[in-house]
Amino acid sequence: MQSDSLNSKLCIFGEVLFDHFPDGKSVLGGAPFNVAWHLQAFGLAPLFISQVGDDEQGRSIRQAMTQWQMDTSALNTDTQHATGRVDIKFINNEPEYDIVSPCAWDSISHRQVDAAQACDFLYHGSLALRHTHNRKLIENMKHCEAQSVLLDVNLRSPWWNREQVLHMVTQCDWLKLNIDELNLLYPSEASLRQRMQSLIQQNGLQGIILTRGSAGAELMSVNGDWHQVSPGTKVEIVDTVGAGDAFTAVIISGLIRQWPVEQTLQRAQLFASTIVGQRGAIVTRRSFYQTFIQQWSL
């Protein structure tokens, strides 16, 4: 069931961490956190369900959320594990990730999930479920009624298992993945549109959002409608970290605000294309978001 009201409770579940770049800089990130950050800027006030360590990095994350006026009630502090960390290097302008394990977000407290049982729209990625603890938690969350679930596939070696990810797909309403992830999970000689349609039918999905990097993105809905968007004017790429998260945040905004599909895709592509011109996955300047807020009448 698709959330259809701005009064719907939007929950974002998963990792928050610091991305450490080759030049020594560290940037706050994690796909679910990035999505929640953008959605907060766009006025949807998500509940971010995660866990940080009892350390300087964890305190800085809580402080950043507070300054961004995000709800921190579902952000737990773990005294046993450190705040998440990812070491990033670039090969041919594409990021490669070393994701430290275990860390605080690998064992999110059940108390945080209990407080979020009433959510109407739930986003989670596959990476946050790399260990059994979080997989069990998300299973409990999905027992809620009247809930729409968007699964964001993030295949990061060695932290994914094909069988487990395929099971996650059967439990979501919307599936978002990129073309490489589609080929890894569902290898086939059929056309792209045929594959997407089959996946929707086999898994009872409302739709699939497929990103293809410089080739743009595609969306197919349960009724067979297919839409495509291509990047507009060329932008200077600083780094591509978080581009998919930016895209996803606007897709969620479009689903909740019931924008036309074509408009949602165009806006998502525009925002993602702008994010790659920034260092890191999020932007702390509200002026950066103001242009989109005005253009989209948010």
C-alpha positions in Angstrom: 0.0 0.0 0.0 1.5 3.3 -1.0 1.6 6.1 1.6 -0.6 8.9 0.2 -0.4 11.6 2.9 2.2 14.0 4.2 0.9 13.0 7.6 2.2 9.4 7.0 4.9 8.3 9.3 8.1 7.8 7.3 10.8 5.5 8.8 14.3 5.0 7.5 16.2 2.0 8.9 19.9 1.3 8.6 23.5 2.4 8.7 25.0 5.7 9.6 28.8 6.1 9.4 31.7 8.1 8.4 33.2 7.8 4.9 37.0 8.2 5.0 38.4 9.5 1.7 42.0 9.0 0.3 42.9 12.7 1.0 42.3 12.2 4.7 38.9 13.8 4.9 36.0 12.1 6.6 32.3 12.7 5.6 29.1 11.7 7.3 27.2 9.2 5.3 25.6 5.7 5.0 22.8 5.2 2.4 19.9 5.3 4.8 21.3 8.3 6.7 21.8 10.1 3.4 18.3 9.4 2.3 16.9 10.5 5.7 19.0 13.7 5.5 17.7 14.7 2.1 14.1 13.9 3.1 14.4 16.1 6.2 15.6 18.9 3.9 12.6 18.3 1.7 10.2 18.6 4.6 9.1 15.0 5.2 10.6 14.6 8.8 11.6 10.9 8.6 12.2 8.9 11.7 15.8 7.6 11.4 16.3 4.2 13.1 19.9 3.4 13.7 22.7 3.1 16.3 26.0 4.9 16.9 28.9 4.2 19.2 29.6 5.8 22.5 32.4 7.8 20.9 33.3 11.1 19.4 32.0 10.1 16.0 28.7 9.0 17.5 28.2 12.2 19.4 29.0 14.2 16.2 26.3 12.3 14.3 23.7 13.1 17.0 24.8 16.7 17.0 24.6 16.9 13.2 21.1 15.4 13.2 20.0 17.9 15.9 21.3 20.8 14.0 19.5 19.6 10.9 16.4 19.3 13.0 16.1 15.6 12.5 14.3 13.4 15.0 16.9 11.6 17.1 14.5 9.6 19.3 15.2 6.3 17.4 19.0 6.8 17.3 20.5 4.5 20.0 23.9 4.6 21.5 25.9 1.3 21.7 28.5 1.0 24.4 29.9 -2.2 22.9 30.7 -1.2 19.3 32.2 1.8 17.6 30.4 4.1 15.2 30.4 2.8 11.6 33.3 3.5 9.4 34.0 3.0 5.6 37.3 3.5 3.9 36.8 4.7 0.3 39.2 4.6 -2.6 38.5 5.4 -6.3 39.3 3.3 -9.3 38.4 4.8 -12.7 36.3 7.4 -10.8 34.1 4.8 -9.2 34.2 4.3 -5.4 35.3 1.1 -3.7 34.4 0.5 -0.1 35.9 -1.2 2.9 33.0 -1.4 5.4 34.2 -2.1 8.9 32.4 -4.9 10.7 31.1 -5.3 13.3 30.0 -1.7 14.2 27.2 0.0 16.1 24.6 -0.1 13.3 25.0 -3.9 12.9 23.0 -4.5 16.1 20.3 -1.8 16.2 18.4 -1.9 19.5 15.0 -3.6 19.4 13.7 -0.7 21.6 14.3 1.7 18.6 12.3 -0.6 16.4 9.5 -1.0 18.9 9.0 2.8 18.9 8.6 2.8 15.1 6.0 0.1 14.8 3.4 2.6 13.5 5.4 3.7 10.4 3.4 3.9 7.1 6.4 3.9 4.7 9.5 2.0 5.5 12.8 2.4 3.7 15.8 0.0 4.3 18.8 -1.1 2.3 20.2 -4.6 2.0 23.6 -3.7 3.6 22.0 -2.9 7.0 20.8 -6.5 7.0 24.2 -8.1 6.5 24.0 -9.7 10.0 21.3 -11.8 11.5 20.4 -9.3 14.3 19.1 -6.6 12.0 17.4 -9.1 9.6 15.3 -10.3 12.5 14.4 -6.7 13.5 13.3 -5.7 10.1 11.1 -8.9 9.8 9.3 -7.7 12.9 8.8 -4.2 11.5 7.3 -5.6 8.3 4.5 -7.3 10.3 2.9 -3.8 10.6 -0.3 -3.3 8.6 -0.8 -0.6 6.0 2.9 -0.2 5.4 4.7 0.4 2.1 8.3 -0.9 2.0 11.0 0.3 -0.3 14.1 -1.9 -0.5 17.3 -0.2 -1.7 19.8 -2.9 -2.9 23.4 -2.1 -2.0 25.7 -5.0 -2.9 29.0 -4.4 -1.2 31.5 -7.3 -1.2 31.8 -9.3 0.9 28.7 -8.2 2.7 25.9 -9.7 0.7 24.4 -13.1 0.0 22.3 -13.6 -3.1 19.8 -15.9 -1.5 19.2 -13.4 1.4 18.8 -10.4 -0.9 16.3 -12.3 -3.1 14.3 -13.1 0.0 14.3 -9.4 0.9 12.9 -8.6 -2.5 9.9 -10.8 -1.8 9.1 -8.7 1.3 9.1 -5.3 -0.3 6.7 -3.2 -2.4 9.2 -1.1 -4.3 12.6 -2.3 -5.4 15.4 0.1 -6.2 18.7 -1.1 -7.6 21.3 -0.3 -10.3 21.9 -2.2 -13.5 25.0 -4.0 -12.2 23.0 -5.2 -9.2 20.2 -6.4 -11.4 22.6 -8.5 -13.5 24.2 -10.0 -10.4 20.8 -10.9 -8.7 18.8 -11.8 -11.9 21.1 -12.8 -14.8 19.0 -13.2 -17.9 19.2 -12.9 -21.7 15.7 -11.3 -21.8 15.3 -7.6 -22.5 15.5 -5.1 -19.7 11.8 -4.3 -19.8 10.9 -8.0 -19.8 13.1 -8.7 -16.8 11.6 -5.8 -14.8 8.1 -6.9 -15.6 8.9 -10.5 -14.6 10.4 -9.4 -11.3 7.3 -7.3 -10.5 5.0 -10.2 -11.2 7.1 -12.9 -9.5 7.6 -10.8 -6.3 4.3 -9.0 -6.1 6.0 -5.6 -6.3 4.3 -2.2 -6.9 7.3 -1.2 -9.1 11.0 -1.2 -9.8 13.4 1.8 -9.9 16.5 1.0 -11.9 19.4 3.4 -12.1 22.0 3.2 -14.9 24.6 5.8 -14.0 25.3 8.1 -17.0 22.5 6.4 -18.9 19.9 7.7 -16.5 17.2 5.7 -14.8 14.0 3.7 -15.5 10.8 3.0 -13.5 8.3 0.3 -14.2 5.1 0.0 -12.2 2.8 -3.0 -11.5 0.4 -2.0 -14.3 3.2 -2.3 -16.8 3.8 1.5 -17.3 7.4 2.2 -18.1 9.2 5.5 -17.8 12.8 6.5 -18.5 14.9 9.6 -17.7 18.3 10.7 -19.0 20.8 13.1 -17.4 20.5 16.6 -18.6 23.4 19.0 -19.0 26.8 17.6 -18.1 28.0 18.4 -14.6 31.5 18.4 -13.2 31.9 15.2 -11.1 33.6 15.7 -7.7 32.6 12.2 -6.6 29.7 9.8 -7.1 29.3 8.7 -3.5 25.7 9.1 -2.5 24.3 9.8 -6.0 22.0 6.8 -5.8 20.8 7.9 -2.3 20.0 11.3 -3.5 18.0 9.8 -6.3 16.1 7.5 -3.9 15.2 10.3 -1.6 13.4 12.2 -4.3 11.7 9.0 -5.5 10.3 8.5 -1.9 9.3 12.1 -1.8 7.4 11.6 -5.1 5.7 8.4 -3.9 4.5 10.1 -0.7 3.5 13.4 -2.3 1.9 11.5 -5.3 3.8 13.3 -8.0 3.3 12.0 -11.5 5.9 9.3 -12.3 7.6 11.2 -15.1 8.0 14.3 -12.9 9.3 12.2 -10.0 12.0 10.6 -12.2 13.1 13.9 -13.7 13.4 15.5 -10.3 15.3 12.6 -8.9 17.7 12.6 -11.9 18.3 16.4 -11.5 19.0 16.2 -7.8 21.3 13.2 -8.2 23.2 15.0 -11.0 23.7 18.0 -8.7 24.9 15.9 -5.8 27.8 14.4 -7.8 29.2 17.9 -8.0 29.6 18.0 -4.2 32.1 16.2 -2.0 30.4 13.4 -0.1 26.8 12.3 -0.1 25.1 15.0 1.9 25.2 18.8 2.0 25.0 20.8 5.2 24.1 24.1 3.5 20.3 24.7 3.5 20.8 27.1 0.6 21.7 24.1 -1.6 18.3 22.5 -1.1 16.4 25.8 -1.3 16.6 25.9 -5.1 14.8 22.5 -5.3 12.3 23.4 -2.6 11.3 26.5 -4.5 11.2 24.8 -7.9 9.2 21.9 -6.6 6.9 24.1 -4.4 7.6 22.0 -1.3 
